[in-house]
Amino acid sequence: MSEDLDIQLAGAVTWRNHVRLGYERLTRGVYGLAPRLDGLDRWERRRVQFFAHVKAVMTAYQGRDVVLYGVTALQVLGVALPARLQDWDTCHILVLRGSYRPLRSGVSAHWTAEPWHVWNMIDGLPVLHPVDHWLQLTGSDDELIEVADGLMRRHHPLISLEEFHRRLEELAGRPGVQRGRRLMKWVVAGTDSLYETRTRLVLVREGLPVPAVNLPVRCRAGYVYHVDMGYELEKVAVEFDGQVHVGDKRQMEIDAQRRNDIQDEGWFIVPVTAQMLDRPVGLIRSVEAALVMRRAGLASPLL
């Protein structure tokens, strides 16, 4: 049990005295100190509050054979999920079929007949192998590809592509594995965000060549930048613009200098926004035109 949590059965904190002692009710029978939210943006606050709720739920089930499940486990692991798959209100857990029926507000229990092996403990919370939780998702093919990419980010990946394939082999015959193998041909390691994956899938599904992700661009000034994705021979880059730096003048200056440096090395940059992905006709036309133009130049170089 965490030092900042207490359960009603322990007797120290109850529904009668928890307010006086400075605790709040995190879930039925579990009281804890309110998580500190000062200085956090709304996304960070949501994650901290969710983490506190999940810890409280697992504290209530201590001594039981319970692990986190699917979307809850992936959010605890810090994996970015498409908006439609996120669930910040419910703690999903996995229990052995026939063991007992956990009934608790804000908890969704899933049953399995297969024994499990805890892959890791995240601040005391047990999770299975990330691929196991990926297979437990119920999203579309593209949503699962986006999440799969997220398990193997360029920075701080949870697993490697080889580990991903190996785990699928170990789970042969389990529900979802056949679909997972089919989707793996679209999965790429080393990306930075969901939107980068979404952009790549839009390009490829419209018949354009598969772009390489995070291509390094060495500039004369000595910097090495990485474009989100692109075509190295043609020097065509596709960059997602999330506009997260709008209003931050210093960062906007840095971004502008980066763009100029990359263009000075002969790269043509096609910017992408979330709105463009909803109606990608213009994006496809721009990337296709840039590739045609650059290939024409390669075929007929100036003397």
C-alpha positions in Angstrom: 0.0 0.0 0.0 1.4 3.4 -0.9 2.4 5.6 2.0 0.0 8.4 0.8 -3.0 6.0 0.7 -5.0 4.3 3.4 -7.9 1.9 3.3 -10.9 1.9 5.5 -10.2 -1.6 6.7 -6.9 -0.5 8.3 -8.9 1.7 10.6 -6.7 4.8 10.6 -8.8 6.7 8.1 -12.5 6.3 7.6 -15.4 8.2 6.0 -16.0 9.9 9.3 -12.5 11.4 9.9 -10.9 11.5 6.4 -11.6 15.2 5.8 -10.4 16.3 9.3 -7.1 14.3 8.6 -6.6 16.0 5.3 -7.5 13.1 3.1 -10.0 12.8 0.3 -12.0 9.8 -0.9 -10.3 8.4 -4.0 -12.6 5.3 -4.4 -14.9 3.4 -2.0 -12.9 2.5 1.1 -9.7 4.2 0.0 -8.6 7.6 1.1 -5.5 9.5 0.1 -3.8 12.9 -0.1 -5.0 14.9 -3.0 -2.5 14.9 -5.8 -0.5 18.1 -6.3 -1.6 19.9 -9.4 0.1 23.3 -9.0 2.0 24.4 -12.2 0.5 21.6 -14.3 -1.3 22.1 -17.6 -4.7 20.5 -18.1 -3.2 17.4 -19.8 -0.7 16.8 -17.0 -3.5 17.4 -14.4 -5.7 14.8 -16.0 -2.9 12.2 -16.0 -1.9 12.9 -12.4 -5.5 12.6 -11.2 -6.1 9.4 -13.3 -2.9 7.9 -11.8 -4.2 8.6 -8.3 -7.5 7.0 -9.1 -5.9 3.9 -10.5 -3.5 3.5 -7.5 -6.5 3.8 -5.2 -8.4 1.1 -7.1 -5.5 -1.3 -7.0 -5.0 -0.5 -3.3 -8.6 -1.6 -2.7 -7.8 -4.9 -4.5 -4.5 -5.6 -2.7 -4.0 -9.3 -2.1 -6.1 -10.2 -5.1 -4.7 -11.6 -8.4 -5.4 -8.4 -10.5 -3.5 -6.5 -13.2 -4.3 -3.5 -15.2 -5.9 -4.0 -18.5 -5.8 -2.5 -22.0 -6.3 1.2 -22.2 -5.7 1.8 -18.5 -2.4 0.0 -18.6 -1.3 1.9 -21.7 -2.2 5.2 -20.2 -0.2 4.3 -17.0 2.7 3.4 -19.3 2.5 6.9 -20.9 1.4 5.7 -24.3 -0.4 8.3 -26.3 -3.8 7.0 -27.6 -6.2 8.3 -30.2 -8.9 10.4 -28.6 -11.6 7.8 -29.3 -9.7 5.1 -27.3 -8.8 7.2 -24.3 -10.6 6.5 -21.0 -9.7 8.7 -18.1 -12.8 7.9 -16.0 -12.6 4.1 -15.7 -10.0 1.8 -14.4 -9.9 -1.3 -16.5 -8.6 -4.4 -14.7 -8.0 -8.1 -15.6 -8.9 -11.0 -13.3 -9.0 -14.8 -13.8 -12.3 -16.1 -14.9 -14.2 -17.7 -12.0 -12.0 -16.2 -9.3 -14.3 -13.5 -8.0 -16.5 -10.7 -9.3 -15.0 -7.3 -8.5 -17.8 -4.7 -8.3 -16.8 -1.1 -7.8 -17.9 2.2 -9.2 -15.4 3.5 -11.9 -14.0 0.0 -12.5 -14.5 -2.3 -15.5 -13.4 -5.9 -14.9 -12.3 -8.1 -17.8 -12.0 -11.9 -17.4 -9.4 -14.3 -18.9 -8.8 -18.0 -18.6 -5.1 -17.5 -19.5 -2.5 -17.1 -16.7 -0.5 -13.9 -17.0 3.0 -12.8 -16.3 3.5 -9.2 -14.9 5.9 -7.4 -17.3 6.6 -4.4 -15.1 5.5 -2.5 -12.0 4.9 1.2 -12.7 5.0 3.0 -9.3 3.5 -0.2 -7.8 1.0 -0.8 -10.5 1.3 -4.2 -12.3 1.1 -4.2 -16.1 1.5 -6.9 -18.7 3.7 -6.8 -21.8 2.8 -3.7 -23.8 1.9 -5.9 -26.8 -0.6 -7.8 -24.6 -2.4 -4.5 -23.8 -2.2 -3.4 -27.5 -4.1 -6.6 -28.5 -6.8 -5.8 -25.9 -7.8 -2.6 -27.6 -10.9 -2.4 -29.7 -10.0 0.4 -32.1 -9.9 0.5 -35.9 -6.9 -0.8 -37.9 -5.4 2.7 -38.2 -5.9 3.5 -34.5 -4.1 0.3 -33.5 -1.3 1.1 -35.9 -1.0 4.6 -34.3 -0.7 3.0 -30.8 1.7 0.3 -32.0 4.0 3.1 -33.3 3.7 4.7 -29.9 5.2 1.7 -28.2 8.4 2.2 -30.1 9.0 6.0 -30.1 12.3 7.5 -31.2 12.8 8.8 -27.6 12.3 6.4 -24.6 10.7 3.5 -26.5 9.0 0.8 -24.4 10.0 -2.0 -26.7 11.9 -2.5 -30.0 10.4 -3.7 -33.2 12.1 -7.1 -32.7 10.5 -7.4 -29.3 7.1 -6.6 -30.8 7.4 -9.4 -33.3 8.7 -11.8 -30.7 5.9 -11.2 -28.3 3.3 -11.8 -31.1 5.0 -15.1 -31.8 4.8 -16.0 -28.1 1.1 -15.2 -28.0 0.3 -17.3 -31.1 -3.3 -18.5 -31.0 -4.5 -15.8 -28.6 -7.4 -13.5 -29.6 -6.3 -10.6 -31.8 -2.9 -12.0 -32.7 -3.8 -12.8 -36.3 -5.1 -9.2 -36.8 -2.0 -7.9 -35.0 0.3 -9.7 -37.4 -1.6 -8.3 -40.4 -1.2 -4.7 -39.1 2.5 -5.0 -38.5 3.3 -4.4 -42.1 2.2 -0.8 -41.5 3.9 -0.3 -38.2 7.2 1.8 -38.0 9.5 2.3 -35.1 11.1 5.6 -34.3 8.2 8.1 -34.7 7.4 11.0 -32.4 3.6 11.4 -32.3 0.2 10.0 -33.2 -0.2 12.7 -35.9 3.0 11.7 -37.6 1.7 8.1 -37.9 -1.6 9.4 -39.1 0.0 11.5 -41.8 2.2 8.6 -43.0 -0.9 6.3 -43.3 -2.8 8.9 -45.3 0.1 9.2 -47.7 0.6 5.5 -48.1 -3.1 4.6 -48.4 -3.4 7.1 -51.2 -0.7 5.3 -53.2 2.3 7.5 -52.4 5.7 5.8 -51.5 6.3 5.0 -47.9 8.2 8.0 -46.4 11.2 7.4 -44.0 10.5 8.7 -40.5 12.7 11.2 -38.7 15.2 11.7 -41.5 18.4 13.5 -40.4 19.2 16.7 -42.2 22.8 17.9 -41.7 23.1 21.6 -42.2 26.1 23.7 -43.0 25.8 25.5 -39.7 26.6 22.3 -38.0 23.2 21.4 -36.8 21.5 18.1 -37.4 17.7 18.3 -37.6 15.2 15.5 -38.0 12.2 16.0 -40.3 9.1 14.2 -39.3 9.1 12.1 -42.5 10.3 12.4 -46.0 11.9 11.2 -49.2 15.6 11.5 -49.0 16.5 11.1 -52.7 14.0 13.8 -53.7 14.6 15.9 -50.6 10.9 16.3 -49.9 10.0 16.5 -46.2 6.5 16.3 -44.7 6.2 18.0 -41.4 3.2 18.0 -39.0 2.5 21.4 -37.6 0.6 21.1 -34.3 0.8 24.8 -33.6 1.7 24.1 -30.0 4.2 27.0 -30.0 1.8 29.7 -31.2 2.3 32.6 -28.9 5.8 31.5 -27.7 7.9 34.0 -29.6 11.2 32.5 -28.7 10.2 29.0 -29.8 8.6 30.4 -33.0 11.9 32.0 -33.8 13.7 28.7 -33.3 11.2 26.9 -35.5 11.6 29.5 -38.2 15.4 29.2 -38.2 15.2 25.4 -38.3 12.9 25.6 -41.3 15.2 28.0 -43.1 18.2 25.9 -42.4 16.5 22.8 -43.8 15.4 24.6 -46.9 18.9 26.0 -47.4 20.0 22.4 -47.8 17.7 22.0 -50.7 14.7 20.4 -49.0 11.1 21.2 -50.0 8.9 21.1 -46.9 5.2 20.2 -47.1 3.4 21.3 -43.9 0.5 19.3 -42.5 -2.2 20.3 -40.0 -4.8 18.2 -38.2 -7.5 19.8 -40.3 -5.7 18.8 -43.5 -5.8 15.1 -42.4 -9.6 15.3 -42.2 -9.7 16.2 -45.9 -6.3 15.1 -47.3 -6.9 15.7 -51.0 -4.8 18.9 -50.9 -2.0 17.3 -48.9 -1.8 14.3 -51.3 -1.7 16.7 -54.3 1.1 18.8 -52.7 3.3 15.8 -51.8 2.7 14.2 -55.2 3.5 17.4 -57.1 6.7 17.9 -55.0 7.9 14.4 -55.8 7.2 14.7 -59.5 9.0 18.1 -59.7 12.1 16.8 -57.8 12.2 13.6 -59.8 12.1 15.6 -63.0 15.0 17.6 -61.8 17.0 14.5 -61.0 16.3 13.1 -64.4 17.4 16.3 -66.2 20.0 18.0 -64.0 21.1 21.5 -64.9 24.5 21.7 -66.6 
